[in-house]
């Protein structure tokens, strides 16, 4: 068994110094035999030296088991002086040796310069003479240890005999401590206890605890053995462990969590059918092992069900005057939207159980659609949550995934309602027009049930699997354009259009909201900076051309940041920003108002277009050349607009006599109609009048009035038909610096939607036919004959 080896070089150890063998998870007690495996080179070297010179070593427990090369500071201070007996060397260099503890020692200080760990030691005093109490504790301990050994299978009889022959209480305590199954740190604590009585008490307490654990384990095994087979053995062990911990009171967290879920189900006030299903799943969770694969998902589902606002909402106390005042304070203008909201509040006050409408705010960016929803929530004194639908392309993002999928979660709607904590919250579906169908379904299909007041009382999320009443939720959707929405979704929405702001409205918004907000953002006070009315007007007209006020606020923030820089550098006392200072602060104006240079030639007309970001002007340019009568169309033109160009050319040919042209002239010319690249992409028929006027100007060689814009659809009979977006188009004409607009006569009813200041600033001409357009838009021949270079005459009020 013992292979002969060459002795290592002699190492002189100072007096009171021994080699130290750190143990990862072993504590050796005095008078106890145990096998030890040594594998690290330093420890093997210490073993070789001790064996060669018949010296004892000290076995000490490491504080951190994962440390591969511990120093003396990484060891517990008390160890056991040990003799090394029989040993065996393995082929891989490891050594297995039998160690017998002698007595306790304390490590004093390390000894350096040796090929292994060594330290000076101090023997600890032996136990005091036994007392009567110590003998009584030893007698009780011997009985408990014998009971423990009898319950453990495979215990050698020699160990039981040795236990009966030991009469020294201190030795009995050490032997019992080495037998019980406890953590190495607990055994180290027992090793460091020197008084015999205290050591006996601590060992007796731990032996009693282990006996109690084993008793409970046996009882549980007897009750559950019939219900489980070998394939469920692992689940059985986890359940036994949990039951043991519950009996001993060591870990009752899981039981408390189950009880808390029961209380949460009761407090959630679910409908009876839903509560019945949730309690059925709760009872199933209660029977599951914590480590089971279904336990965590099932617990998460129950928590979601208990956290949703199932309880009926409290009765609303609606103050219409306060709500109207709140809306007026937060937003300027938007009269139609605010009136509709107040009407909803009035109906809700008279009929609290009525179903909420599905409002959809439609308008260009920056007009306050999202912030209006927040104002509605404040006016109603309800929670407000926003769900951004831009980019959503999966139906499951709205309706949730089924629980069978790993990582399944409820949809955005249910998540938002849990966040709101109320069934009557204001839920904003932002950017509803930015969704698209993907590989996993059409998200618009999920909105059909949600947005139908007759169906959403039982909205079903795939993750919940139970109907949830969202009929009391006030849904407010926002969109820039609703043309792309499916017809079924658009039918469920009550559309409220929010057109762009006039210049006066922008100035009022700047005074009431934007200026104060940007001053606070830049850290400026009123006494530090003042922006004149002329500067605010110049920023709105010379540096922005938009329907909303988002870019307007950005430019205003640029001005105030420049002022803040002056204050931060100590170069300013009180700054007043005037219109003349904007060129220095913002650079040259970015908006060109003088469009006369672009419309001073024949064949050029100014149209009006509606886009998702508001109205804008549209330049139509036409020219002719020798050819075969072709019509060439270029620019960002849709199919409908191309057809309008064909109809416009046909009308011009039919009016050849009135324009002083020969019909045969068209057969020898090609006509090229172009919309410059900077124009807005247009696909509608509303540019028909502008196309006709541009072609009529080209062939009659009469320029179009440079301060005039037009919109309207034409027919082959020469009629001017009505179009949409009149308010946005008129506001665009005002922003562009025009003085008059030509509109279809059948759109006269839309004049009431245009703000009074805009109606006063522009001249309106109402068209019944294209003849009216020629008369109003083209410069008369008499004026050209008298002075061909003269500017077109000013418009009178028509």
For each residue, the residues with C-beta under 8 A, 3 or more apart:
1: 86 87 88
2: 86 87 88
3: 88 89
4:
5: 48 89
6:
7: 52
8: 11 45 48 49 52
9:
10: 53
11: 8 49 114 115
12:
13: 17 18 19 55 111 114 118
14: 17 111 120
15:
16: 120 121 122
17: 13 14 111 118 119 120 121
18: 13 55 56 57 58 81 118 119 121
19: 13 46 49 50 55 57 58 116 117 118
20: 46 57 58 60 72 75 79 107 116 117 118 119
21: 36 38 43 46 47 57 58 59 60 82 117
22: 43 60 61 62 70 74 75 117
23: 26 27 28 36 59 60 61 62
24: 62 65
25: 61 65 184
26: 23 34 36 59 61 184
27: 23 61 80 178 184 187 188 191
28: 23 32 34 36 59 80 82 99 101 178
29: 32 80 101 174 175 177 178 187 190 191
30: 80 101 102 103 104 171 174
31: 100 101 102 171 174 175
32: 28 29 100 101 174 175 178
33: 85 98 99 100
34: 26 28 98 99 178
35: 96 97 98 99
36: 21 23 26 28 59 96 97 98 99
37: 94 95 96
38: 21 43 44 47 94 95 96 97
39: 43 44 93 94 95
40: 43 44 68 69
41: 44 45
42: 45 46 69 115 116 117
43: 21 22 38 39 40 46 47 116
44: 38 39 40 41 47 48 93 94 95
45: 8 41 42 48 49 115 116
46: 19 20 21 42 43 49 50 57 116 117 118
47: 21 38 43 44 50 51 57 84 87 95 97
48: 5 8 44 45 51 52
49: 8 11 19 45 46 52 53 55 116
50: 19 46 47 53 54 55 56 57 84
51: 47 48 54 84 87
52: 7 8 48 49
53: 10 49 50
54: 50 51
55: 13 18 19 49 50
56: 18 50 81 82 83 84 102
57: 18 19 20 21 46 47 50 81 82 84
58: 18 19 20 21 79 80 81 82 105 107 119 121
59: 21 23 26 28 36 79 80 82 99 101
60: 20 21 22 23 75 76 78 79 80 107
61: 22 23 25 26 27 75 76 79 184 185 187 188
62: 22 23 24 65 67 70 74 75 76
63: 67 70 74 75 76
64: 67 70 74
65: 24 25 62
66:
67: 62 63 64 70 74
68: 40
69: 40 42
70: 22 62 63 64 67 74 75 117
71: 74 75 110 117
72: 20 75 107 109 110 117 119
73:
74: 22 62 63 64 67 70 71
75: 20 22 60 61 62 63 70 71 72 79 107
76: 60 61 62 63 79 188 192
77: 106 107 192
78: 60 104 105 106 107 124 188 191 192
79: 20 58 59 60 61 75 76 104 105 107 191
80: 27 28 29 30 58 59 60 101 102 103 104 105 191
81: 18 56 57 58 101 102 103 104 105 121 123
82: 21 28 56 57 58 59 99 100 101 102
83: 56 99 100 102
84: 47 50 51 56 57 87 97 98 99
85: 33 97 98 99 100
86: 1 2 97 98
87: 1 2 47 51 84 95 96 97 98
88: 1 2 3 95 96 97
89: 3 5 93 94 95
90: 93 94 95 96
91:
92:
93: 39 44 89 90
94: 37 38 39 44 89 90
95: 37 38 39 44 47 87 88 89 90
96: 35 36 37 38 87 88 90
97: 35 36 38 47 84 85 86 87 88
98: 33 34 35 36 84 85 86 87
99: 28 33 34 35 36 59 82 83 84 85
100: 31 32 33 82 83 85
101: 28 29 30 31 32 59 80 81 82 174
102: 30 31 56 80 81 82 83
103: 30 80 81 123 124 126
104: 30 78 79 80 81 123 124 191 194
105: 58 78 79 80 81 121 122 123 124
106: 77 78 121 122 124
107: 20 58 60 72 75 77 78 79 119 120 121
108: 119 120 121 122
109: 72 119 120
110: 71 72 117 118 119
111: 13 14 17 114 118 119 120
112:
113:
114: 11 13 111 117 118
115: 11 42 45
116: 19 20 42 43 45 46 49
117: 19 20 21 22 42 46 70 71 72 110 114
118: 13 17 18 19 20 46 110 111 114
119: 17 18 20 58 72 107 108 109 110 111
120: 14 16 17 107 108 109 111
121: 16 17 18 58 81 105 106 107 108
122: 16 105 106 108
123: 81 103 104 105
124: 78 103 104 105 106 194
125: 194
126: 103 170
127: 130 169 170 194 195 196
128: 131 195 196
129:
130: 127 134 135 138 168 169 170 196
131: 128 134 135 196 197
132: 135 136
133: 136 137 197
134: 130 131 137 138 169 196 197 200
135: 130 131 132 138 139 169
136: 132 133 139 140
137: 133 134 140 141 169 197 200 201 204
138: 130 134 135 141 142 169 172 173 200
139: 135 136 142 143
140: 136 137 143 144 204
141: 137 138 144 145 172 173 176 200 203 204 207
142: 138 139 145 146 163 164 166 172
143: 139 140 146 147
144: 140 141 147 148 204 207 208 211
145: 141 142 148 149 163 176 179 207
146: 142 143 149 150 160 163 164
147: 143 144 150 151 211
148: 144 145 151 152 179 180 207 210 211 214
149: 145 146 152 155 159 160 163 179
150: 146 147 155
151: 147 148 211 214
152: 148 149 155
153:
154:
155: 149 150 152 159 160
156: 159 160
157: 160 161
158: 161 162
159: 149 155 156 162 163 179
160: 146 149 155 156 157 163 164
161: 157 158 164 165
162: 158 159 165 166 175
163: 142 145 146 149 159 160 166 172 175
164: 142 146 160 161
165: 161 162
166: 142 162 163 171 172 175
167: 172
168: 130 171 172
169: 127 130 134 135 137 138 172 173 196 200
170: 126 127 130 173 174 196 199
171: 30 31 166 168 174 175
172: 138 141 142 163 166 167 168 169 175 176 200
173: 138 141 169 170 176 177 190 196 199 200 203
174: 29 30 31 32 101 170 171 177 178
175: 29 31 32 162 163 166 171 172 178 179
176: 141 145 172 173 179 180 203 207
177: 29 173 174 180 187 190 191 199 203 206
178: 27 28 29 32 34 174 175 187
179: 145 148 149 159 175 176
180: 148 176 177 203 206 207 210
181: 210
182: 186 187 206 210
183: 186 187
184: 25 26 27 61 187 188
185: 61 188 189
186: 182 183 189 190 206
187: 27 29 61 177 178 182 183 184 190 191
188: 27 61 76 78 184 185 191 192
189: 185 186 192 193 202
190: 29 173 177 186 187 193 199 202 203 206
191: 27 29 78 79 80 104 177 187 188
192: 76 77 78 188 189
193: 189 190 198 199 202
194: 104 124 125 127 199
195: 127 128 198 199
196: 127 128 130 131 134 169 170 173 199 200
197: 131 133 134 137 200 201
198: 193 195 201 202
199: 170 173 177 190 193 194 195 196 202 203
200: 134 137 138 141 169 172 173 196 197 203 204
201: 137 197 198 204 205
202: 189 190 193 198 199 205 206
203: 141 173 176 177 180 190 199 200 206 207
204: 137 140 141 144 200 201 207 208
205: 201 202 208 209
206: 177 180 182 186 190 202 203 209 210
207: 141 144 145 148 176 180 203 204 210 211
208: 144 204 205 211 212
209: 205 206 212 213
210: 148 180 181 182 206 207 213 214
211: 144 147 148 151 207 208 214 215
212: 208 209 215 216 248
213: 209 210 216 217 244 248
214: 148 151 210 211 217 218
215: 211 212 218 219
216: 212 213 219 220 243 244 247 248
217: 213 214 220 221 240 244
218: 214 215 221 222
219: 215 216 222 223
220: 216 217 223 224 239 240 243 244
221: 217 218 224 225 240
222: 218 219 225
223: 219 220
224: 220 221 227 228 236 239 240
225: 221 222 228
226:
227: 224
228: 224 225 232 233 235 236
229: 232
230: 233
231:
232: 228 229 235 236
233: 228 230 236 237
234: 237 238
235: 228 232 238 239 289 291 292
236: 224 228 232 233 239 240
237: 233 234 240 241
238: 234 235 241 242 289 290 291
239: 220 224 235 236 242 243 289
240: 217 220 221 224 236 237 243 244
241: 237 238 244 245
242: 238 239 245 246 251 254 289 290
243: 216 220 239 240 246 247
244: 213 216 217 220 240 241 247 248
245: 241 242 248 249 250 251 252
246: 242 243 249 251 252 255
247: 216 243 244
248: 212 213 216 244 245
249: 245 246 252
250: 245
251: 242 245 246 254
252: 245 246 249 255 256
253: 256 257
254: 242 251 257 258 290
255: 246 252 258 259
256: 252 253 259 260
257: 253 254 260 261 299
258: 254 255 261 262 282 285 286
259: 255 256 262 263
260: 256 257 263 264
261: 257 258 264 265 282 285 299 302 303 306
262: 258 259 265 266 282
263: 259 260 266 267
264: 260 261 267 268 303 306 307
265: 261 262 268 270 275 278 279 282 302 305 306
266: 262 263
267: 263 264 306
268: 264 265 275 305 306 307 308 310 311
269: 310 311 312
270: 265 274 275 278 305 310
271: 274 275 310
272: 275 276
273: 276 277 466
274: 270 271 277 278 305 310 466 467
275: 265 268 270 271 272 278 279
276: 272 273 279 280
277: 273 274 280 281 466
278: 265 270 274 275 281 282 302 305 306
279: 265 275 276 282 283
280: 276 277 283 284
281: 277 278 284 285 298 301 302
282: 258 261 262 265 278 279 285 286 302
283: 279 280 286 287
284: 280 281 287 288 298
285: 258 261 281 282 288 295 298 299 302
286: 258 282 283
287: 283 284
288: 284 285 292 294 295 298
289: 235 238 239 242 292 295
290: 238 242 254 295
291: 235 238 295
292: 235 288 289 295
293:
294: 288 297 298
295: 285 288 289 290 291 292 298 299
296: 299 300
297: 294 300 301 403 408
298: 281 284 285 288 294 295 301 302
299: 257 261 285 295 296 302 303
300: 296 297 303 304
301: 281 297 298 304 305 403 463 464
302: 261 265 278 281 282 285 298 299 305 306
303: 261 264 299 300 306 307
304: 300 301 307 308 410 414 418 463 464
305: 265 268 270 274 278 301 302 308 464 466
306: 261 264 265 267 268 278 302 303
307: 264 268 303 304 418
308: 268 304 305 414 417 418 464 468
309: 313 417 418 420 421 422 423
310: 268 269 270 271 274 423 468
311: 268 269 423
312: 269 423
313: 309 316 422 423 424 472
314:
315: 352
316: 313 348 349 352 380 381 424
317:
318: 323 345 348 349 380
319: 322 323
320: 323 324 342 345 346 349
321: 324 325
322: 319 325 326 379
323: 318 319 320 326 327 341 342 345 379 380
324: 320 321 327 328 338 342 379
325: 321 322 328 329
326: 322 323 329 330 375 378 379
327: 323 324 330 331 338 341 342 375 376 379
328: 324 325 331 338
329: 325 326
330: 326 327 371 372 374 375 378
331: 327 328 334 338 368 371 372 375
332: 505 508 509 512 513
333: 501 505 508 509
334: 331 337 338 367 368 372 498
335: 338 339
336: 339 340 496 497
337: 334 340 341 361 372 496 498
338: 324 327 328 331 334 335 341 342
339: 335 336 342 343
340: 336 337 343 344 359 494 496
341: 323 327 337 338 344 345 359 376 379
342: 320 323 324 327 338 339 345 346
343: 339 340 346 347
344: 340 341 347 348 356 357 359 474
345: 318 320 323 341 342 348 349 379 380
346: 320 342 343 349 350
347: 343 344 350 351 354
348: 316 318 344 345 351 352 354 356
349: 316 318 320 345 346 352
350: 346 347
351: 347 348 354
352: 315 316 348 349
353:
354: 347 348 351
355: 453 454 471
356: 344 348 453 471 472 473 474 475
357: 344 453 474 494
358: 451 453 475 477 492 493 494
359: 340 341 344 474 475 476 477 493 494 496
360: 432 476 477 478 479 482 493 494 495 496
361: 337 369 372 373 476 477 478 479 496 498
362: 478 479 480 481 482 495 496 497 498
363: 367 369 480 497 498 499 500 547 548
364: 367 480 498 499 500 546 547 548 611 612 613 614 728
365: 480 546 547 548 550 613
366: 546 547 548 549 550 551 552
367: 334 363 364 498 499 500 501 547 548 549
368: 331 334 371 372 498 548 549
369: 361 363 372 373 478 498
370: 373 374 386 428 430 478
371: 330 331 368 374 375
372: 330 331 334 337 361 368 369 375 376 476 498
373: 361 369 370 376 377 384 386 426 428 476 478
374: 330 370 371 377 378 384 428
375: 326 327 330 331 371 372 378 379
376: 327 341 372 373 379 380 384 426 474 476
377: 373 374 380 382 383 384 425 426
378: 326 330 374 375 381 384
379: 322 323 324 326 327 341 345 375 376
380: 316 318 323 345 376 377 426 474
381: 316 378
382: 377 422 424 425 426 474
383: 377 420 421 422 425 426
384: 373 374 376 377 378 420 425 426 428
385: 416 417 419 420 425 426 427 428
386: 370 373 416 427 428 430
387: 412 413 416 427 428 429 430
388: 430 431
389: 392 412 429 430 431 432 434 435 443
390: 430 431 434 435
391: 434 435
392: 389 397 398 412 434 435 436 443
393: 397 435 436 437 438 440 443
394: 397 438 440 441 443
395: 398 399 440 441 442 443 445 446
396: 399 400 401 411 440 441 462
397: 392 393 394 411 412 443
398: 392 395 411 412 413 443 446 447 450
399: 395 396 411 413 446 460 461 462
400: 396 408 409 410 411 414 461 462 463 464
401: 396 405 407 408 409 462 463
402: 405 408 462 463 465
403: 297 301 408 463 465
404: 408
405: 401 402 408
406:
407: 401
408: 297 400 401 402 403 404 405 463
409: 400 401 415 463
410: 304 400 413 414 415 418 461 463 464
411: 396 397 398 399 400 414 415 446 461 462 463
412: 387 389 392 397 398 415 416
413: 387 398 399 410 416 417 427 450 459 461 470
414: 304 308 400 410 411 417 418 461 463 464 468
415: 409 410 411 412 418 419
416: 385 386 387 412 413 419 420 425 427
417: 308 309 385 413 414 420 422 423 425 427 468 470 473
418: 304 307 308 309 410 414 415 421
419: 385 415 416
420: 309 383 384 385 416 417 425 427
421: 309 383 418 425
422: 309 313 382 383 417 425
423: 309 310 311 312 313 417 469 470 472 473
424: 313 316 382 472 473 474
425: 377 382 383 384 385 416 417 420 421 422 473 474
426: 373 376 377 380 382 383 384 385 473 474 476
427: 385 386 387 413 416 417 420 473 474 475 476
428: 370 373 374 384 385 386 387 476 477 478
429: 387 389 432 447 475 476 477 478
430: 370 386 387 388 389 390 477 478
431: 388 389 390 434 435 478 479 480
432: 360 389 429 435 447 477 478 479 485 489
433: 479 480 481 482 484 485
434: 389 390 391 392 431
435: 389 390 391 392 393 431 432 443 444
436: 392 393 443
437: 393 441 442 443 444
438: 393 394 441 442
439:
440: 393 394 395 396
441: 394 395 396 437 438 445 446
442: 395 437 438 445 446
443: 389 392 393 394 395 397 398 435 436 437 446 447
444: 435 437 447 448 485 486 488 489
445: 395 441 442 448
446: 395 398 399 411 441 442 443 449 450
447: 398 429 432 443 444 450 451 489 492
448: 444 445 451 452 488 489 492
449: 446 452 455 456 459 460
450: 398 413 446 447 456 459 470 475
451: 358 447 448 456 475 477 489 492 493
452: 448 449 455 456 492
453: 355 356 357 358 456 471
454: 355
455: 449 452 458 459
456: 449 450 451 452 453 459 469 470 471 473
457: 467 469 470 471
458: 455 467 468 469
459: 413 449 450 455 456 467 468 469 470
460: 399 449 464 465 466 467 468
461: 399 400 410 411 413 414 464 465 468
462: 396 399 400 401 402 411 465
463: 301 304 400 401 402 403 408 409 410 411 414
464: 301 304 305 308 400 410 414 460 461 468
465: 402 403 460 461 462
466: 273 274 277 305 460
467: 274 457 458 459 460
468: 308 310 414 417 458 459 460 461 464
469: 423 456 457 458 459 472
470: 413 417 423 450 456 457 459 473
471: 355 356 453 456 457
472: 313 356 423 424 469
473: 356 417 423 424 425 426 427 456 470
474: 344 356 357 359 376 380 382 424 425 426 427
475: 356 358 359 427 429 450 451
476: 359 360 361 372 373 376 426 427 428 429
477: 358 359 360 361 428 429 430 432 451 493
478: 360 361 362 369 370 373 428 429 430 431 432
479: 360 361 362 431 432 433 482 485
480: 362 363 364 365 431 433 612 613
481: 362 433 484 612
482: 360 362 433 479 485 490 493 495
483:
484: 433 481
485: 432 433 444 479 482 489 490 493
486: 444 489 490
487: 490 491
488: 444 448 491 492
489: 432 444 447 448 451 485 486 492 493
490: 482 485 486 487 493 495
491: 487 488
492: 358 447 448 451 452 488 489
493: 358 359 360 451 477 482 485 489 490
494: 340 357 358 359 360
495: 360 362 482 490
496: 336 337 340 359 360 361 362
497: 336 362 363
498: 334 337 361 362 363 364 367 368 369 372
499: 363 364 367 547 614 727 728 731 753
500: 363 364 367 546 547 548 614 615 727 728 731 732
501: 333 367 505 506 509 547 548 549 731
502: 505 506 731 734 755 757 758
503: 506 507 537 540 541 734 735 757
504: 507 508 755 757
505: 332 333 501 502 508 509 755
506: 501 502 503 509 510 540 549 552
507: 503 504 510 511 533 536 537 540
508: 332 333 504 505 511 512
509: 332 333 501 505 506 512 513 514 549
510: 506 507 513 514 515 536 540 549 552 556
511: 507 508 515 536
512: 332 508 509 516
513: 332 509 510 516 517
514: 509 510 517 518 549 552 553 556
515: 510 511 518 519 531 536 556
516: 512 513 519 520
517: 513 514 520 521 553
518: 514 515 521 522 553 556 557 560
519: 515 516 522 524 525 526 529 560
520: 516 517 523 524
521: 517 518 557 560
522: 518 519 557 560 561 563 564
523: 520 564
524: 519 520 528 529 560 563 564 567
525: 519 528 529
526: 519 529 530
527: 574
528: 524 525 563 567 572 574 575
529: 519 524 525 526 560 563 574 575 576 577
530: 526 574 575 576 577
531: 515 535 536 556 559 560 576 577
532: 535 536 576 577 578 579
533: 507 536 537
534: 537 538 578 579
535: 531 532 538 539 559 577 578 579 581 582
536: 507 510 511 515 531 532 533 539 540 556
537: 503 507 533 534 540 541 579
538: 534 535 541 542 543 579 582 589
539: 535 536 542 543 544 552 555 556 559 582 586
540: 503 506 507 510 536 537 543 544 552
541: 503 537 538 544 591 593 735
542: 538 539 582 589 590 591 593
543: 538 539 540 555 582 586 589 590 591
544: 539 540 541 551 552 555 591
545: 591 616 735 736
546: 364 365 366 500 549 550 551 552 613 614
547: 363 364 365 366 367 499 500 501 613 614 615 728 731 732
548: 363 364 365 366 367 368 500 501 551 552 614
549: 366 367 368 501 506 509 510 514 546 552 553
550: 365 366 546 553 554
551: 366 544 546 548 554 555
552: 366 506 510 514 539 540 544 546 548 549 555 556
553: 514 517 518 549 550 556 557
554: 550 551 557 558
555: 539 543 544 551 552 558 559 586
556: 510 514 515 518 531 536 539 552 553 559 560
557: 518 521 522 553 554 560 561
558: 554 555 561 562 585 586
559: 531 535 539 555 556 562 563 577 582 585 586
560: 518 519 521 522 524 529 531 556 557 563 564
561: 522 557 558 564 565
562: 558 559 565 566 585
563: 522 524 528 529 559 560 566 567 572 575 577
564: 522 523 524 560 561 567 568
565: 561 562 568 569
566: 562 563 569 571 572 575
567: 524 528 563 564 570 571 572 575
568: 564 565
569: 565 566
570: 567
571: 566 567
572: 528 563 566 567 575
573:
574: 527 528 529 530
575: 528 529 530 563 566 567 572
576: 529 530 531 532
577: 529 530 531 532 535 559 563 581 582 585
578: 532 534 535 581
579: 532 534 535 537 538 582
580: 583
581: 535 577 578 584 585
582: 535 538 539 542 543 559 577 579 585 586 589
583: 580 586 587 588 589
584: 581
585: 558 559 562 577 581 582
586: 539 543 555 558 559 582 583
587: 583 590
588: 583
589: 538 542 543 582 583 592
590: 542 543 587
591: 541 542 543 544 545
592: 589 595
593: 541 542 736 737
594: 597 737
595: 592 598 599 606 617 706 736 737 738
596: 599 600 706 707 791
597: 594 600
598: 595 604 606 619
599: 595 596 604 605 606 619 703 704 706
600: 596 597 604 703 706
601: 604 703
602: 697 698 700 701 702 703 704
603: 621 622 623 624 694 695 697 698
604: 598 599 600 601 619 620 621 622 694 697 703 704
605: 599 619 620 690 691 693 694 697 704 710 777
606: 595 598 599 617 618 619 620 690 704 708 709 710 738
607: 617 618 619 620 686 687 689 690 691 709 710 711
608: 615 616 617 618 686 690 709 710 711 729 730 732 733 741
609: 615 616 617 618 679 680 682 684 686 687 711 729 732
610: 614 615 684 686 724 725 728 729
611: 364 614 615 616 680 681
612: 364 480 481
613: 364 365 480 546 547
614: 364 499 500 546 547 548 610 611 728 731 732
615: 500 547 608 609 610 611 725 727 728 729 730 731 732 733
616: 545 608 609 611 680 732
617: 595 606 607 608 609 709 732 733 736 738
618: 606 607 608 609 675 679 680 682 687 690
619: 598 599 604 605 606 607 675 676 679
620: 604 605 606 607 673 675 687 690 691 693 694
621: 603 604 673 674 675 676 694
622: 603 604 671 672 673 674 691 694 695 697 698
623: 603 671 672 674 698
624: 603 669 670 671 672 698 699
625: 669 670 672
626: 668 669 670
627: 630 668 669 670
628: 667 668 670
629: 666 667 668 669 670
630: 627 670 671
631: 645 646 649 670 671 673
632: 670 671 672 673
633: 637 642 645 673 674
634: 637 672 673 674 675
635: 673 674 675 676 677 679
636: 675 677 679 680 681 682
637: 633 634 641 642 645 675 682 683
638: 641 642 681 682 683 684
639: 642 643 683
640: 643 644 683 684 685
641: 637 638 644 645 682 683 684 685 687
642: 633 637 638 639 645 646
643: 639 640 646 647 685
644: 640 641 647 648 685 687 688 691 713 714
645: 631 633 637 641 642 648 649 673 691
646: 631 642 643 649 650
647: 643 644 650 651 688 714 715 716
648: 644 645 651 652 688 691 692 694 695 714
649: 631 645 646 652 653 671 695
650: 646 647 653 654 716
651: 647 648 654 655 692 714 716 718 770
652: 648 649 655 656 659 692 695 696 699
653: 649 650 656 663 666
654: 650 651 718
655: 651 652 658 659 696 718 770 771 774
656: 652 653 659 661 662 663 665 666 699
657: 660 661
658: 655 771 774
659: 652 655 656 696 699 700 774
660: 657 700
661: 656 657 665 666 699 700
662: 656 665
663: 653 656 666
664: 667 668
665: 656 661 662 668 669 699
666: 629 653 656 661 663 669
667: 628 629 664
668: 626 627 628 629 664 665
669: 624 625 626 627 629 665 666
670: 624 625 626 627 628 629 630 631 632
671: 622 623 624 630 631 632 649 695 698
672: 622 623 624 625 632 634
673: 620 621 622 631 632 633 634 635 645 691 694 695
674: 621 622 623 633 634 635
675: 618 619 620 621 634 635 636 637 679 682
676: 619 621 635 679
677: 635 636
678:
679: 609 618 619 635 636 675 676 682
680: 609 611 616 618 636
681: 611 636 638
682: 609 618 636 637 638 641 675 679 686 687
683: 637 638 639 640 641
684: 609 610 638 640 641 687 723
685: 640 641 643 644 688 713 721 723
686: 607 608 609 610 682 711 712 713 723 724 725 729
687: 607 609 618 620 641 644 682 684 690 691 711
688: 644 647 648 685 691 692 712 713 714 720
689: 607 692 693 710 711 712 713 714 720 742 767 770 773
690: 605 606 607 608 618 620 687 693 694 709 710 711
691: 605 607 620 622 644 645 648 673 687 688 694 695 714
692: 648 651 652 688 689 695 696 714 770 773
693: 605 620 689 690 696 697 704 710 773 774 777 778
694: 603 604 605 620 621 622 648 673 690 691 697 698 704
695: 603 622 648 649 652 671 673 691 692 698 699
696: 652 655 659 692 693 699 700 702 774 778
697: 602 603 604 605 622 693 694 700 701 702 703 704 777 778
698: 602 603 622 623 624 671 694 695 701
699: 624 652 656 659 661 665 695 696
700: 602 659 660 661 696 697 778
701: 602 697 698
702: 602 696 697 778 779 780 781 784
703: 599 600 601 602 604 697 706 778 779 792
704: 599 602 604 605 606 693 694 697 708 777 778 779 792
705: 708 740 776 777 778 779 792 795
706: 595 596 599 600 703 791 792
707: 596 738 739 740 792 794 795
708: 606 704 705 738 739 740 741 742 776 777 795
709: 606 607 608 617 690 733 736 738 740 741 742
710: 605 606 607 608 689 690 693 741 742 743 767 773 777
711: 607 608 609 686 687 689 690 723 726 729 741 742 743 744
712: 686 688 689 720 721 722 723 742 743 744 747 767 773
713: 644 685 686 688 689 720 721 722 723 744
714: 644 647 648 651 688 689 691 692 718 719 720 721 770
715: 647 718 719 721
716: 647 650 651
717:
718: 651 654 655 714 715 769 770 771
719: 714 715 768 769 770
720: 688 689 712 713 714 744 745 767 768 769 770 772 773
721: 685 712 713 714 715 744 746
722: 712 713 744 746 747
723: 684 685 686 711 712 713 726 744 747
724: 610 686
725: 610 615 686 728 729
726: 711 723 729 730 743 747 750 751 753 754
727: 499 500 615 730 731 750 753 754
728: 364 499 500 547 610 614 615 725 731 732
729: 608 609 610 615 686 711 725 726 732 733 741
730: 608 615 726 727 733 734 741 754 758 762
731: 499 500 501 502 547 614 615 727 728 734 735 754 758
732: 500 547 608 609 614 615 616 617 728 729 735 736
733: 608 615 617 709 729 730 736 738 741 762
734: 502 503 730 731 737 738 758 761 762
735: 503 541 545 731 732
736: 545 593 595 617 709 732 733
737: 593 594 595 734
738: 595 606 617 707 708 709 733 734 741 762
739: 707 708 762 763 794 795
740: 705 707 708 709 762 763 764 765 795 798
741: 608 708 709 710 711 729 730 733 738 762 763 764 765
742: 689 708 709 710 711 712 765 767 773 776 777
743: 710 711 712 726 747 748 764 765 766 767
744: 711 712 713 720 721 722 723 747 766 767
745: 720 748 766 767 768
746: 721 722 749
747: 712 722 723 726 743 744 750 751 766
748: 743 745 751 766
749: 746 752
750: 726 727 747 753 754
751: 726 747 748 754 759 764
752: 749
753: 499 726 727 750
754: 726 727 730 731 750 751 758 759
755: 502 504 505 758 759
756: 759 760
757: 502 503 504 760 761
758: 502 730 731 734 754 755 761 762
759: 751 754 755 756 762 764
760: 756 757
761: 734 757 758
762: 730 733 734 738 739 740 741 758 759
763: 739 740 741 795 796 797 798
764: 740 741 743 751 759 798
765: 740 741 742 743 772 776 795 798
766: 743 744 745 747 748 772 798
767: 689 710 712 720 742 743 744 745 770 772 773 776
768: 719 720 745 772
769: 718 719 720 772 773
770: 651 655 689 692 714 718 719 720 767 773 774
771: 655 658 718 774 775
772: 720 765 766 767 768 769 775 776
773: 689 692 693 710 712 720 742 767 769 770 776 777
774: 655 658 659 693 696 770 771 777 778
775: 771 772 778
776: 705 708 742 765 767 772 773 798
777: 605 693 697 704 705 708 710 742 773 774
778: 693 696 697 700 702 703 704 705 774 775
779: 702 703 704 705 783 784 792 793
780: 702 783 784
781: 702 784 785
782: 785 786
783: 779 780 786 787 790 792 793
784: 702 779 780 781 787 788 790
785: 781 782 788
786: 782 783 790
787: 783 784 790
788: 784 785
789:
790: 783 784 786 787
791: 596 706
792: 703 704 705 706 707 779 783
793: 779 783
794: 707 739
795: 705 707 708 739 740 763 765 798
796: 763
797: 763
798: 740 763 764 765 766 776 795
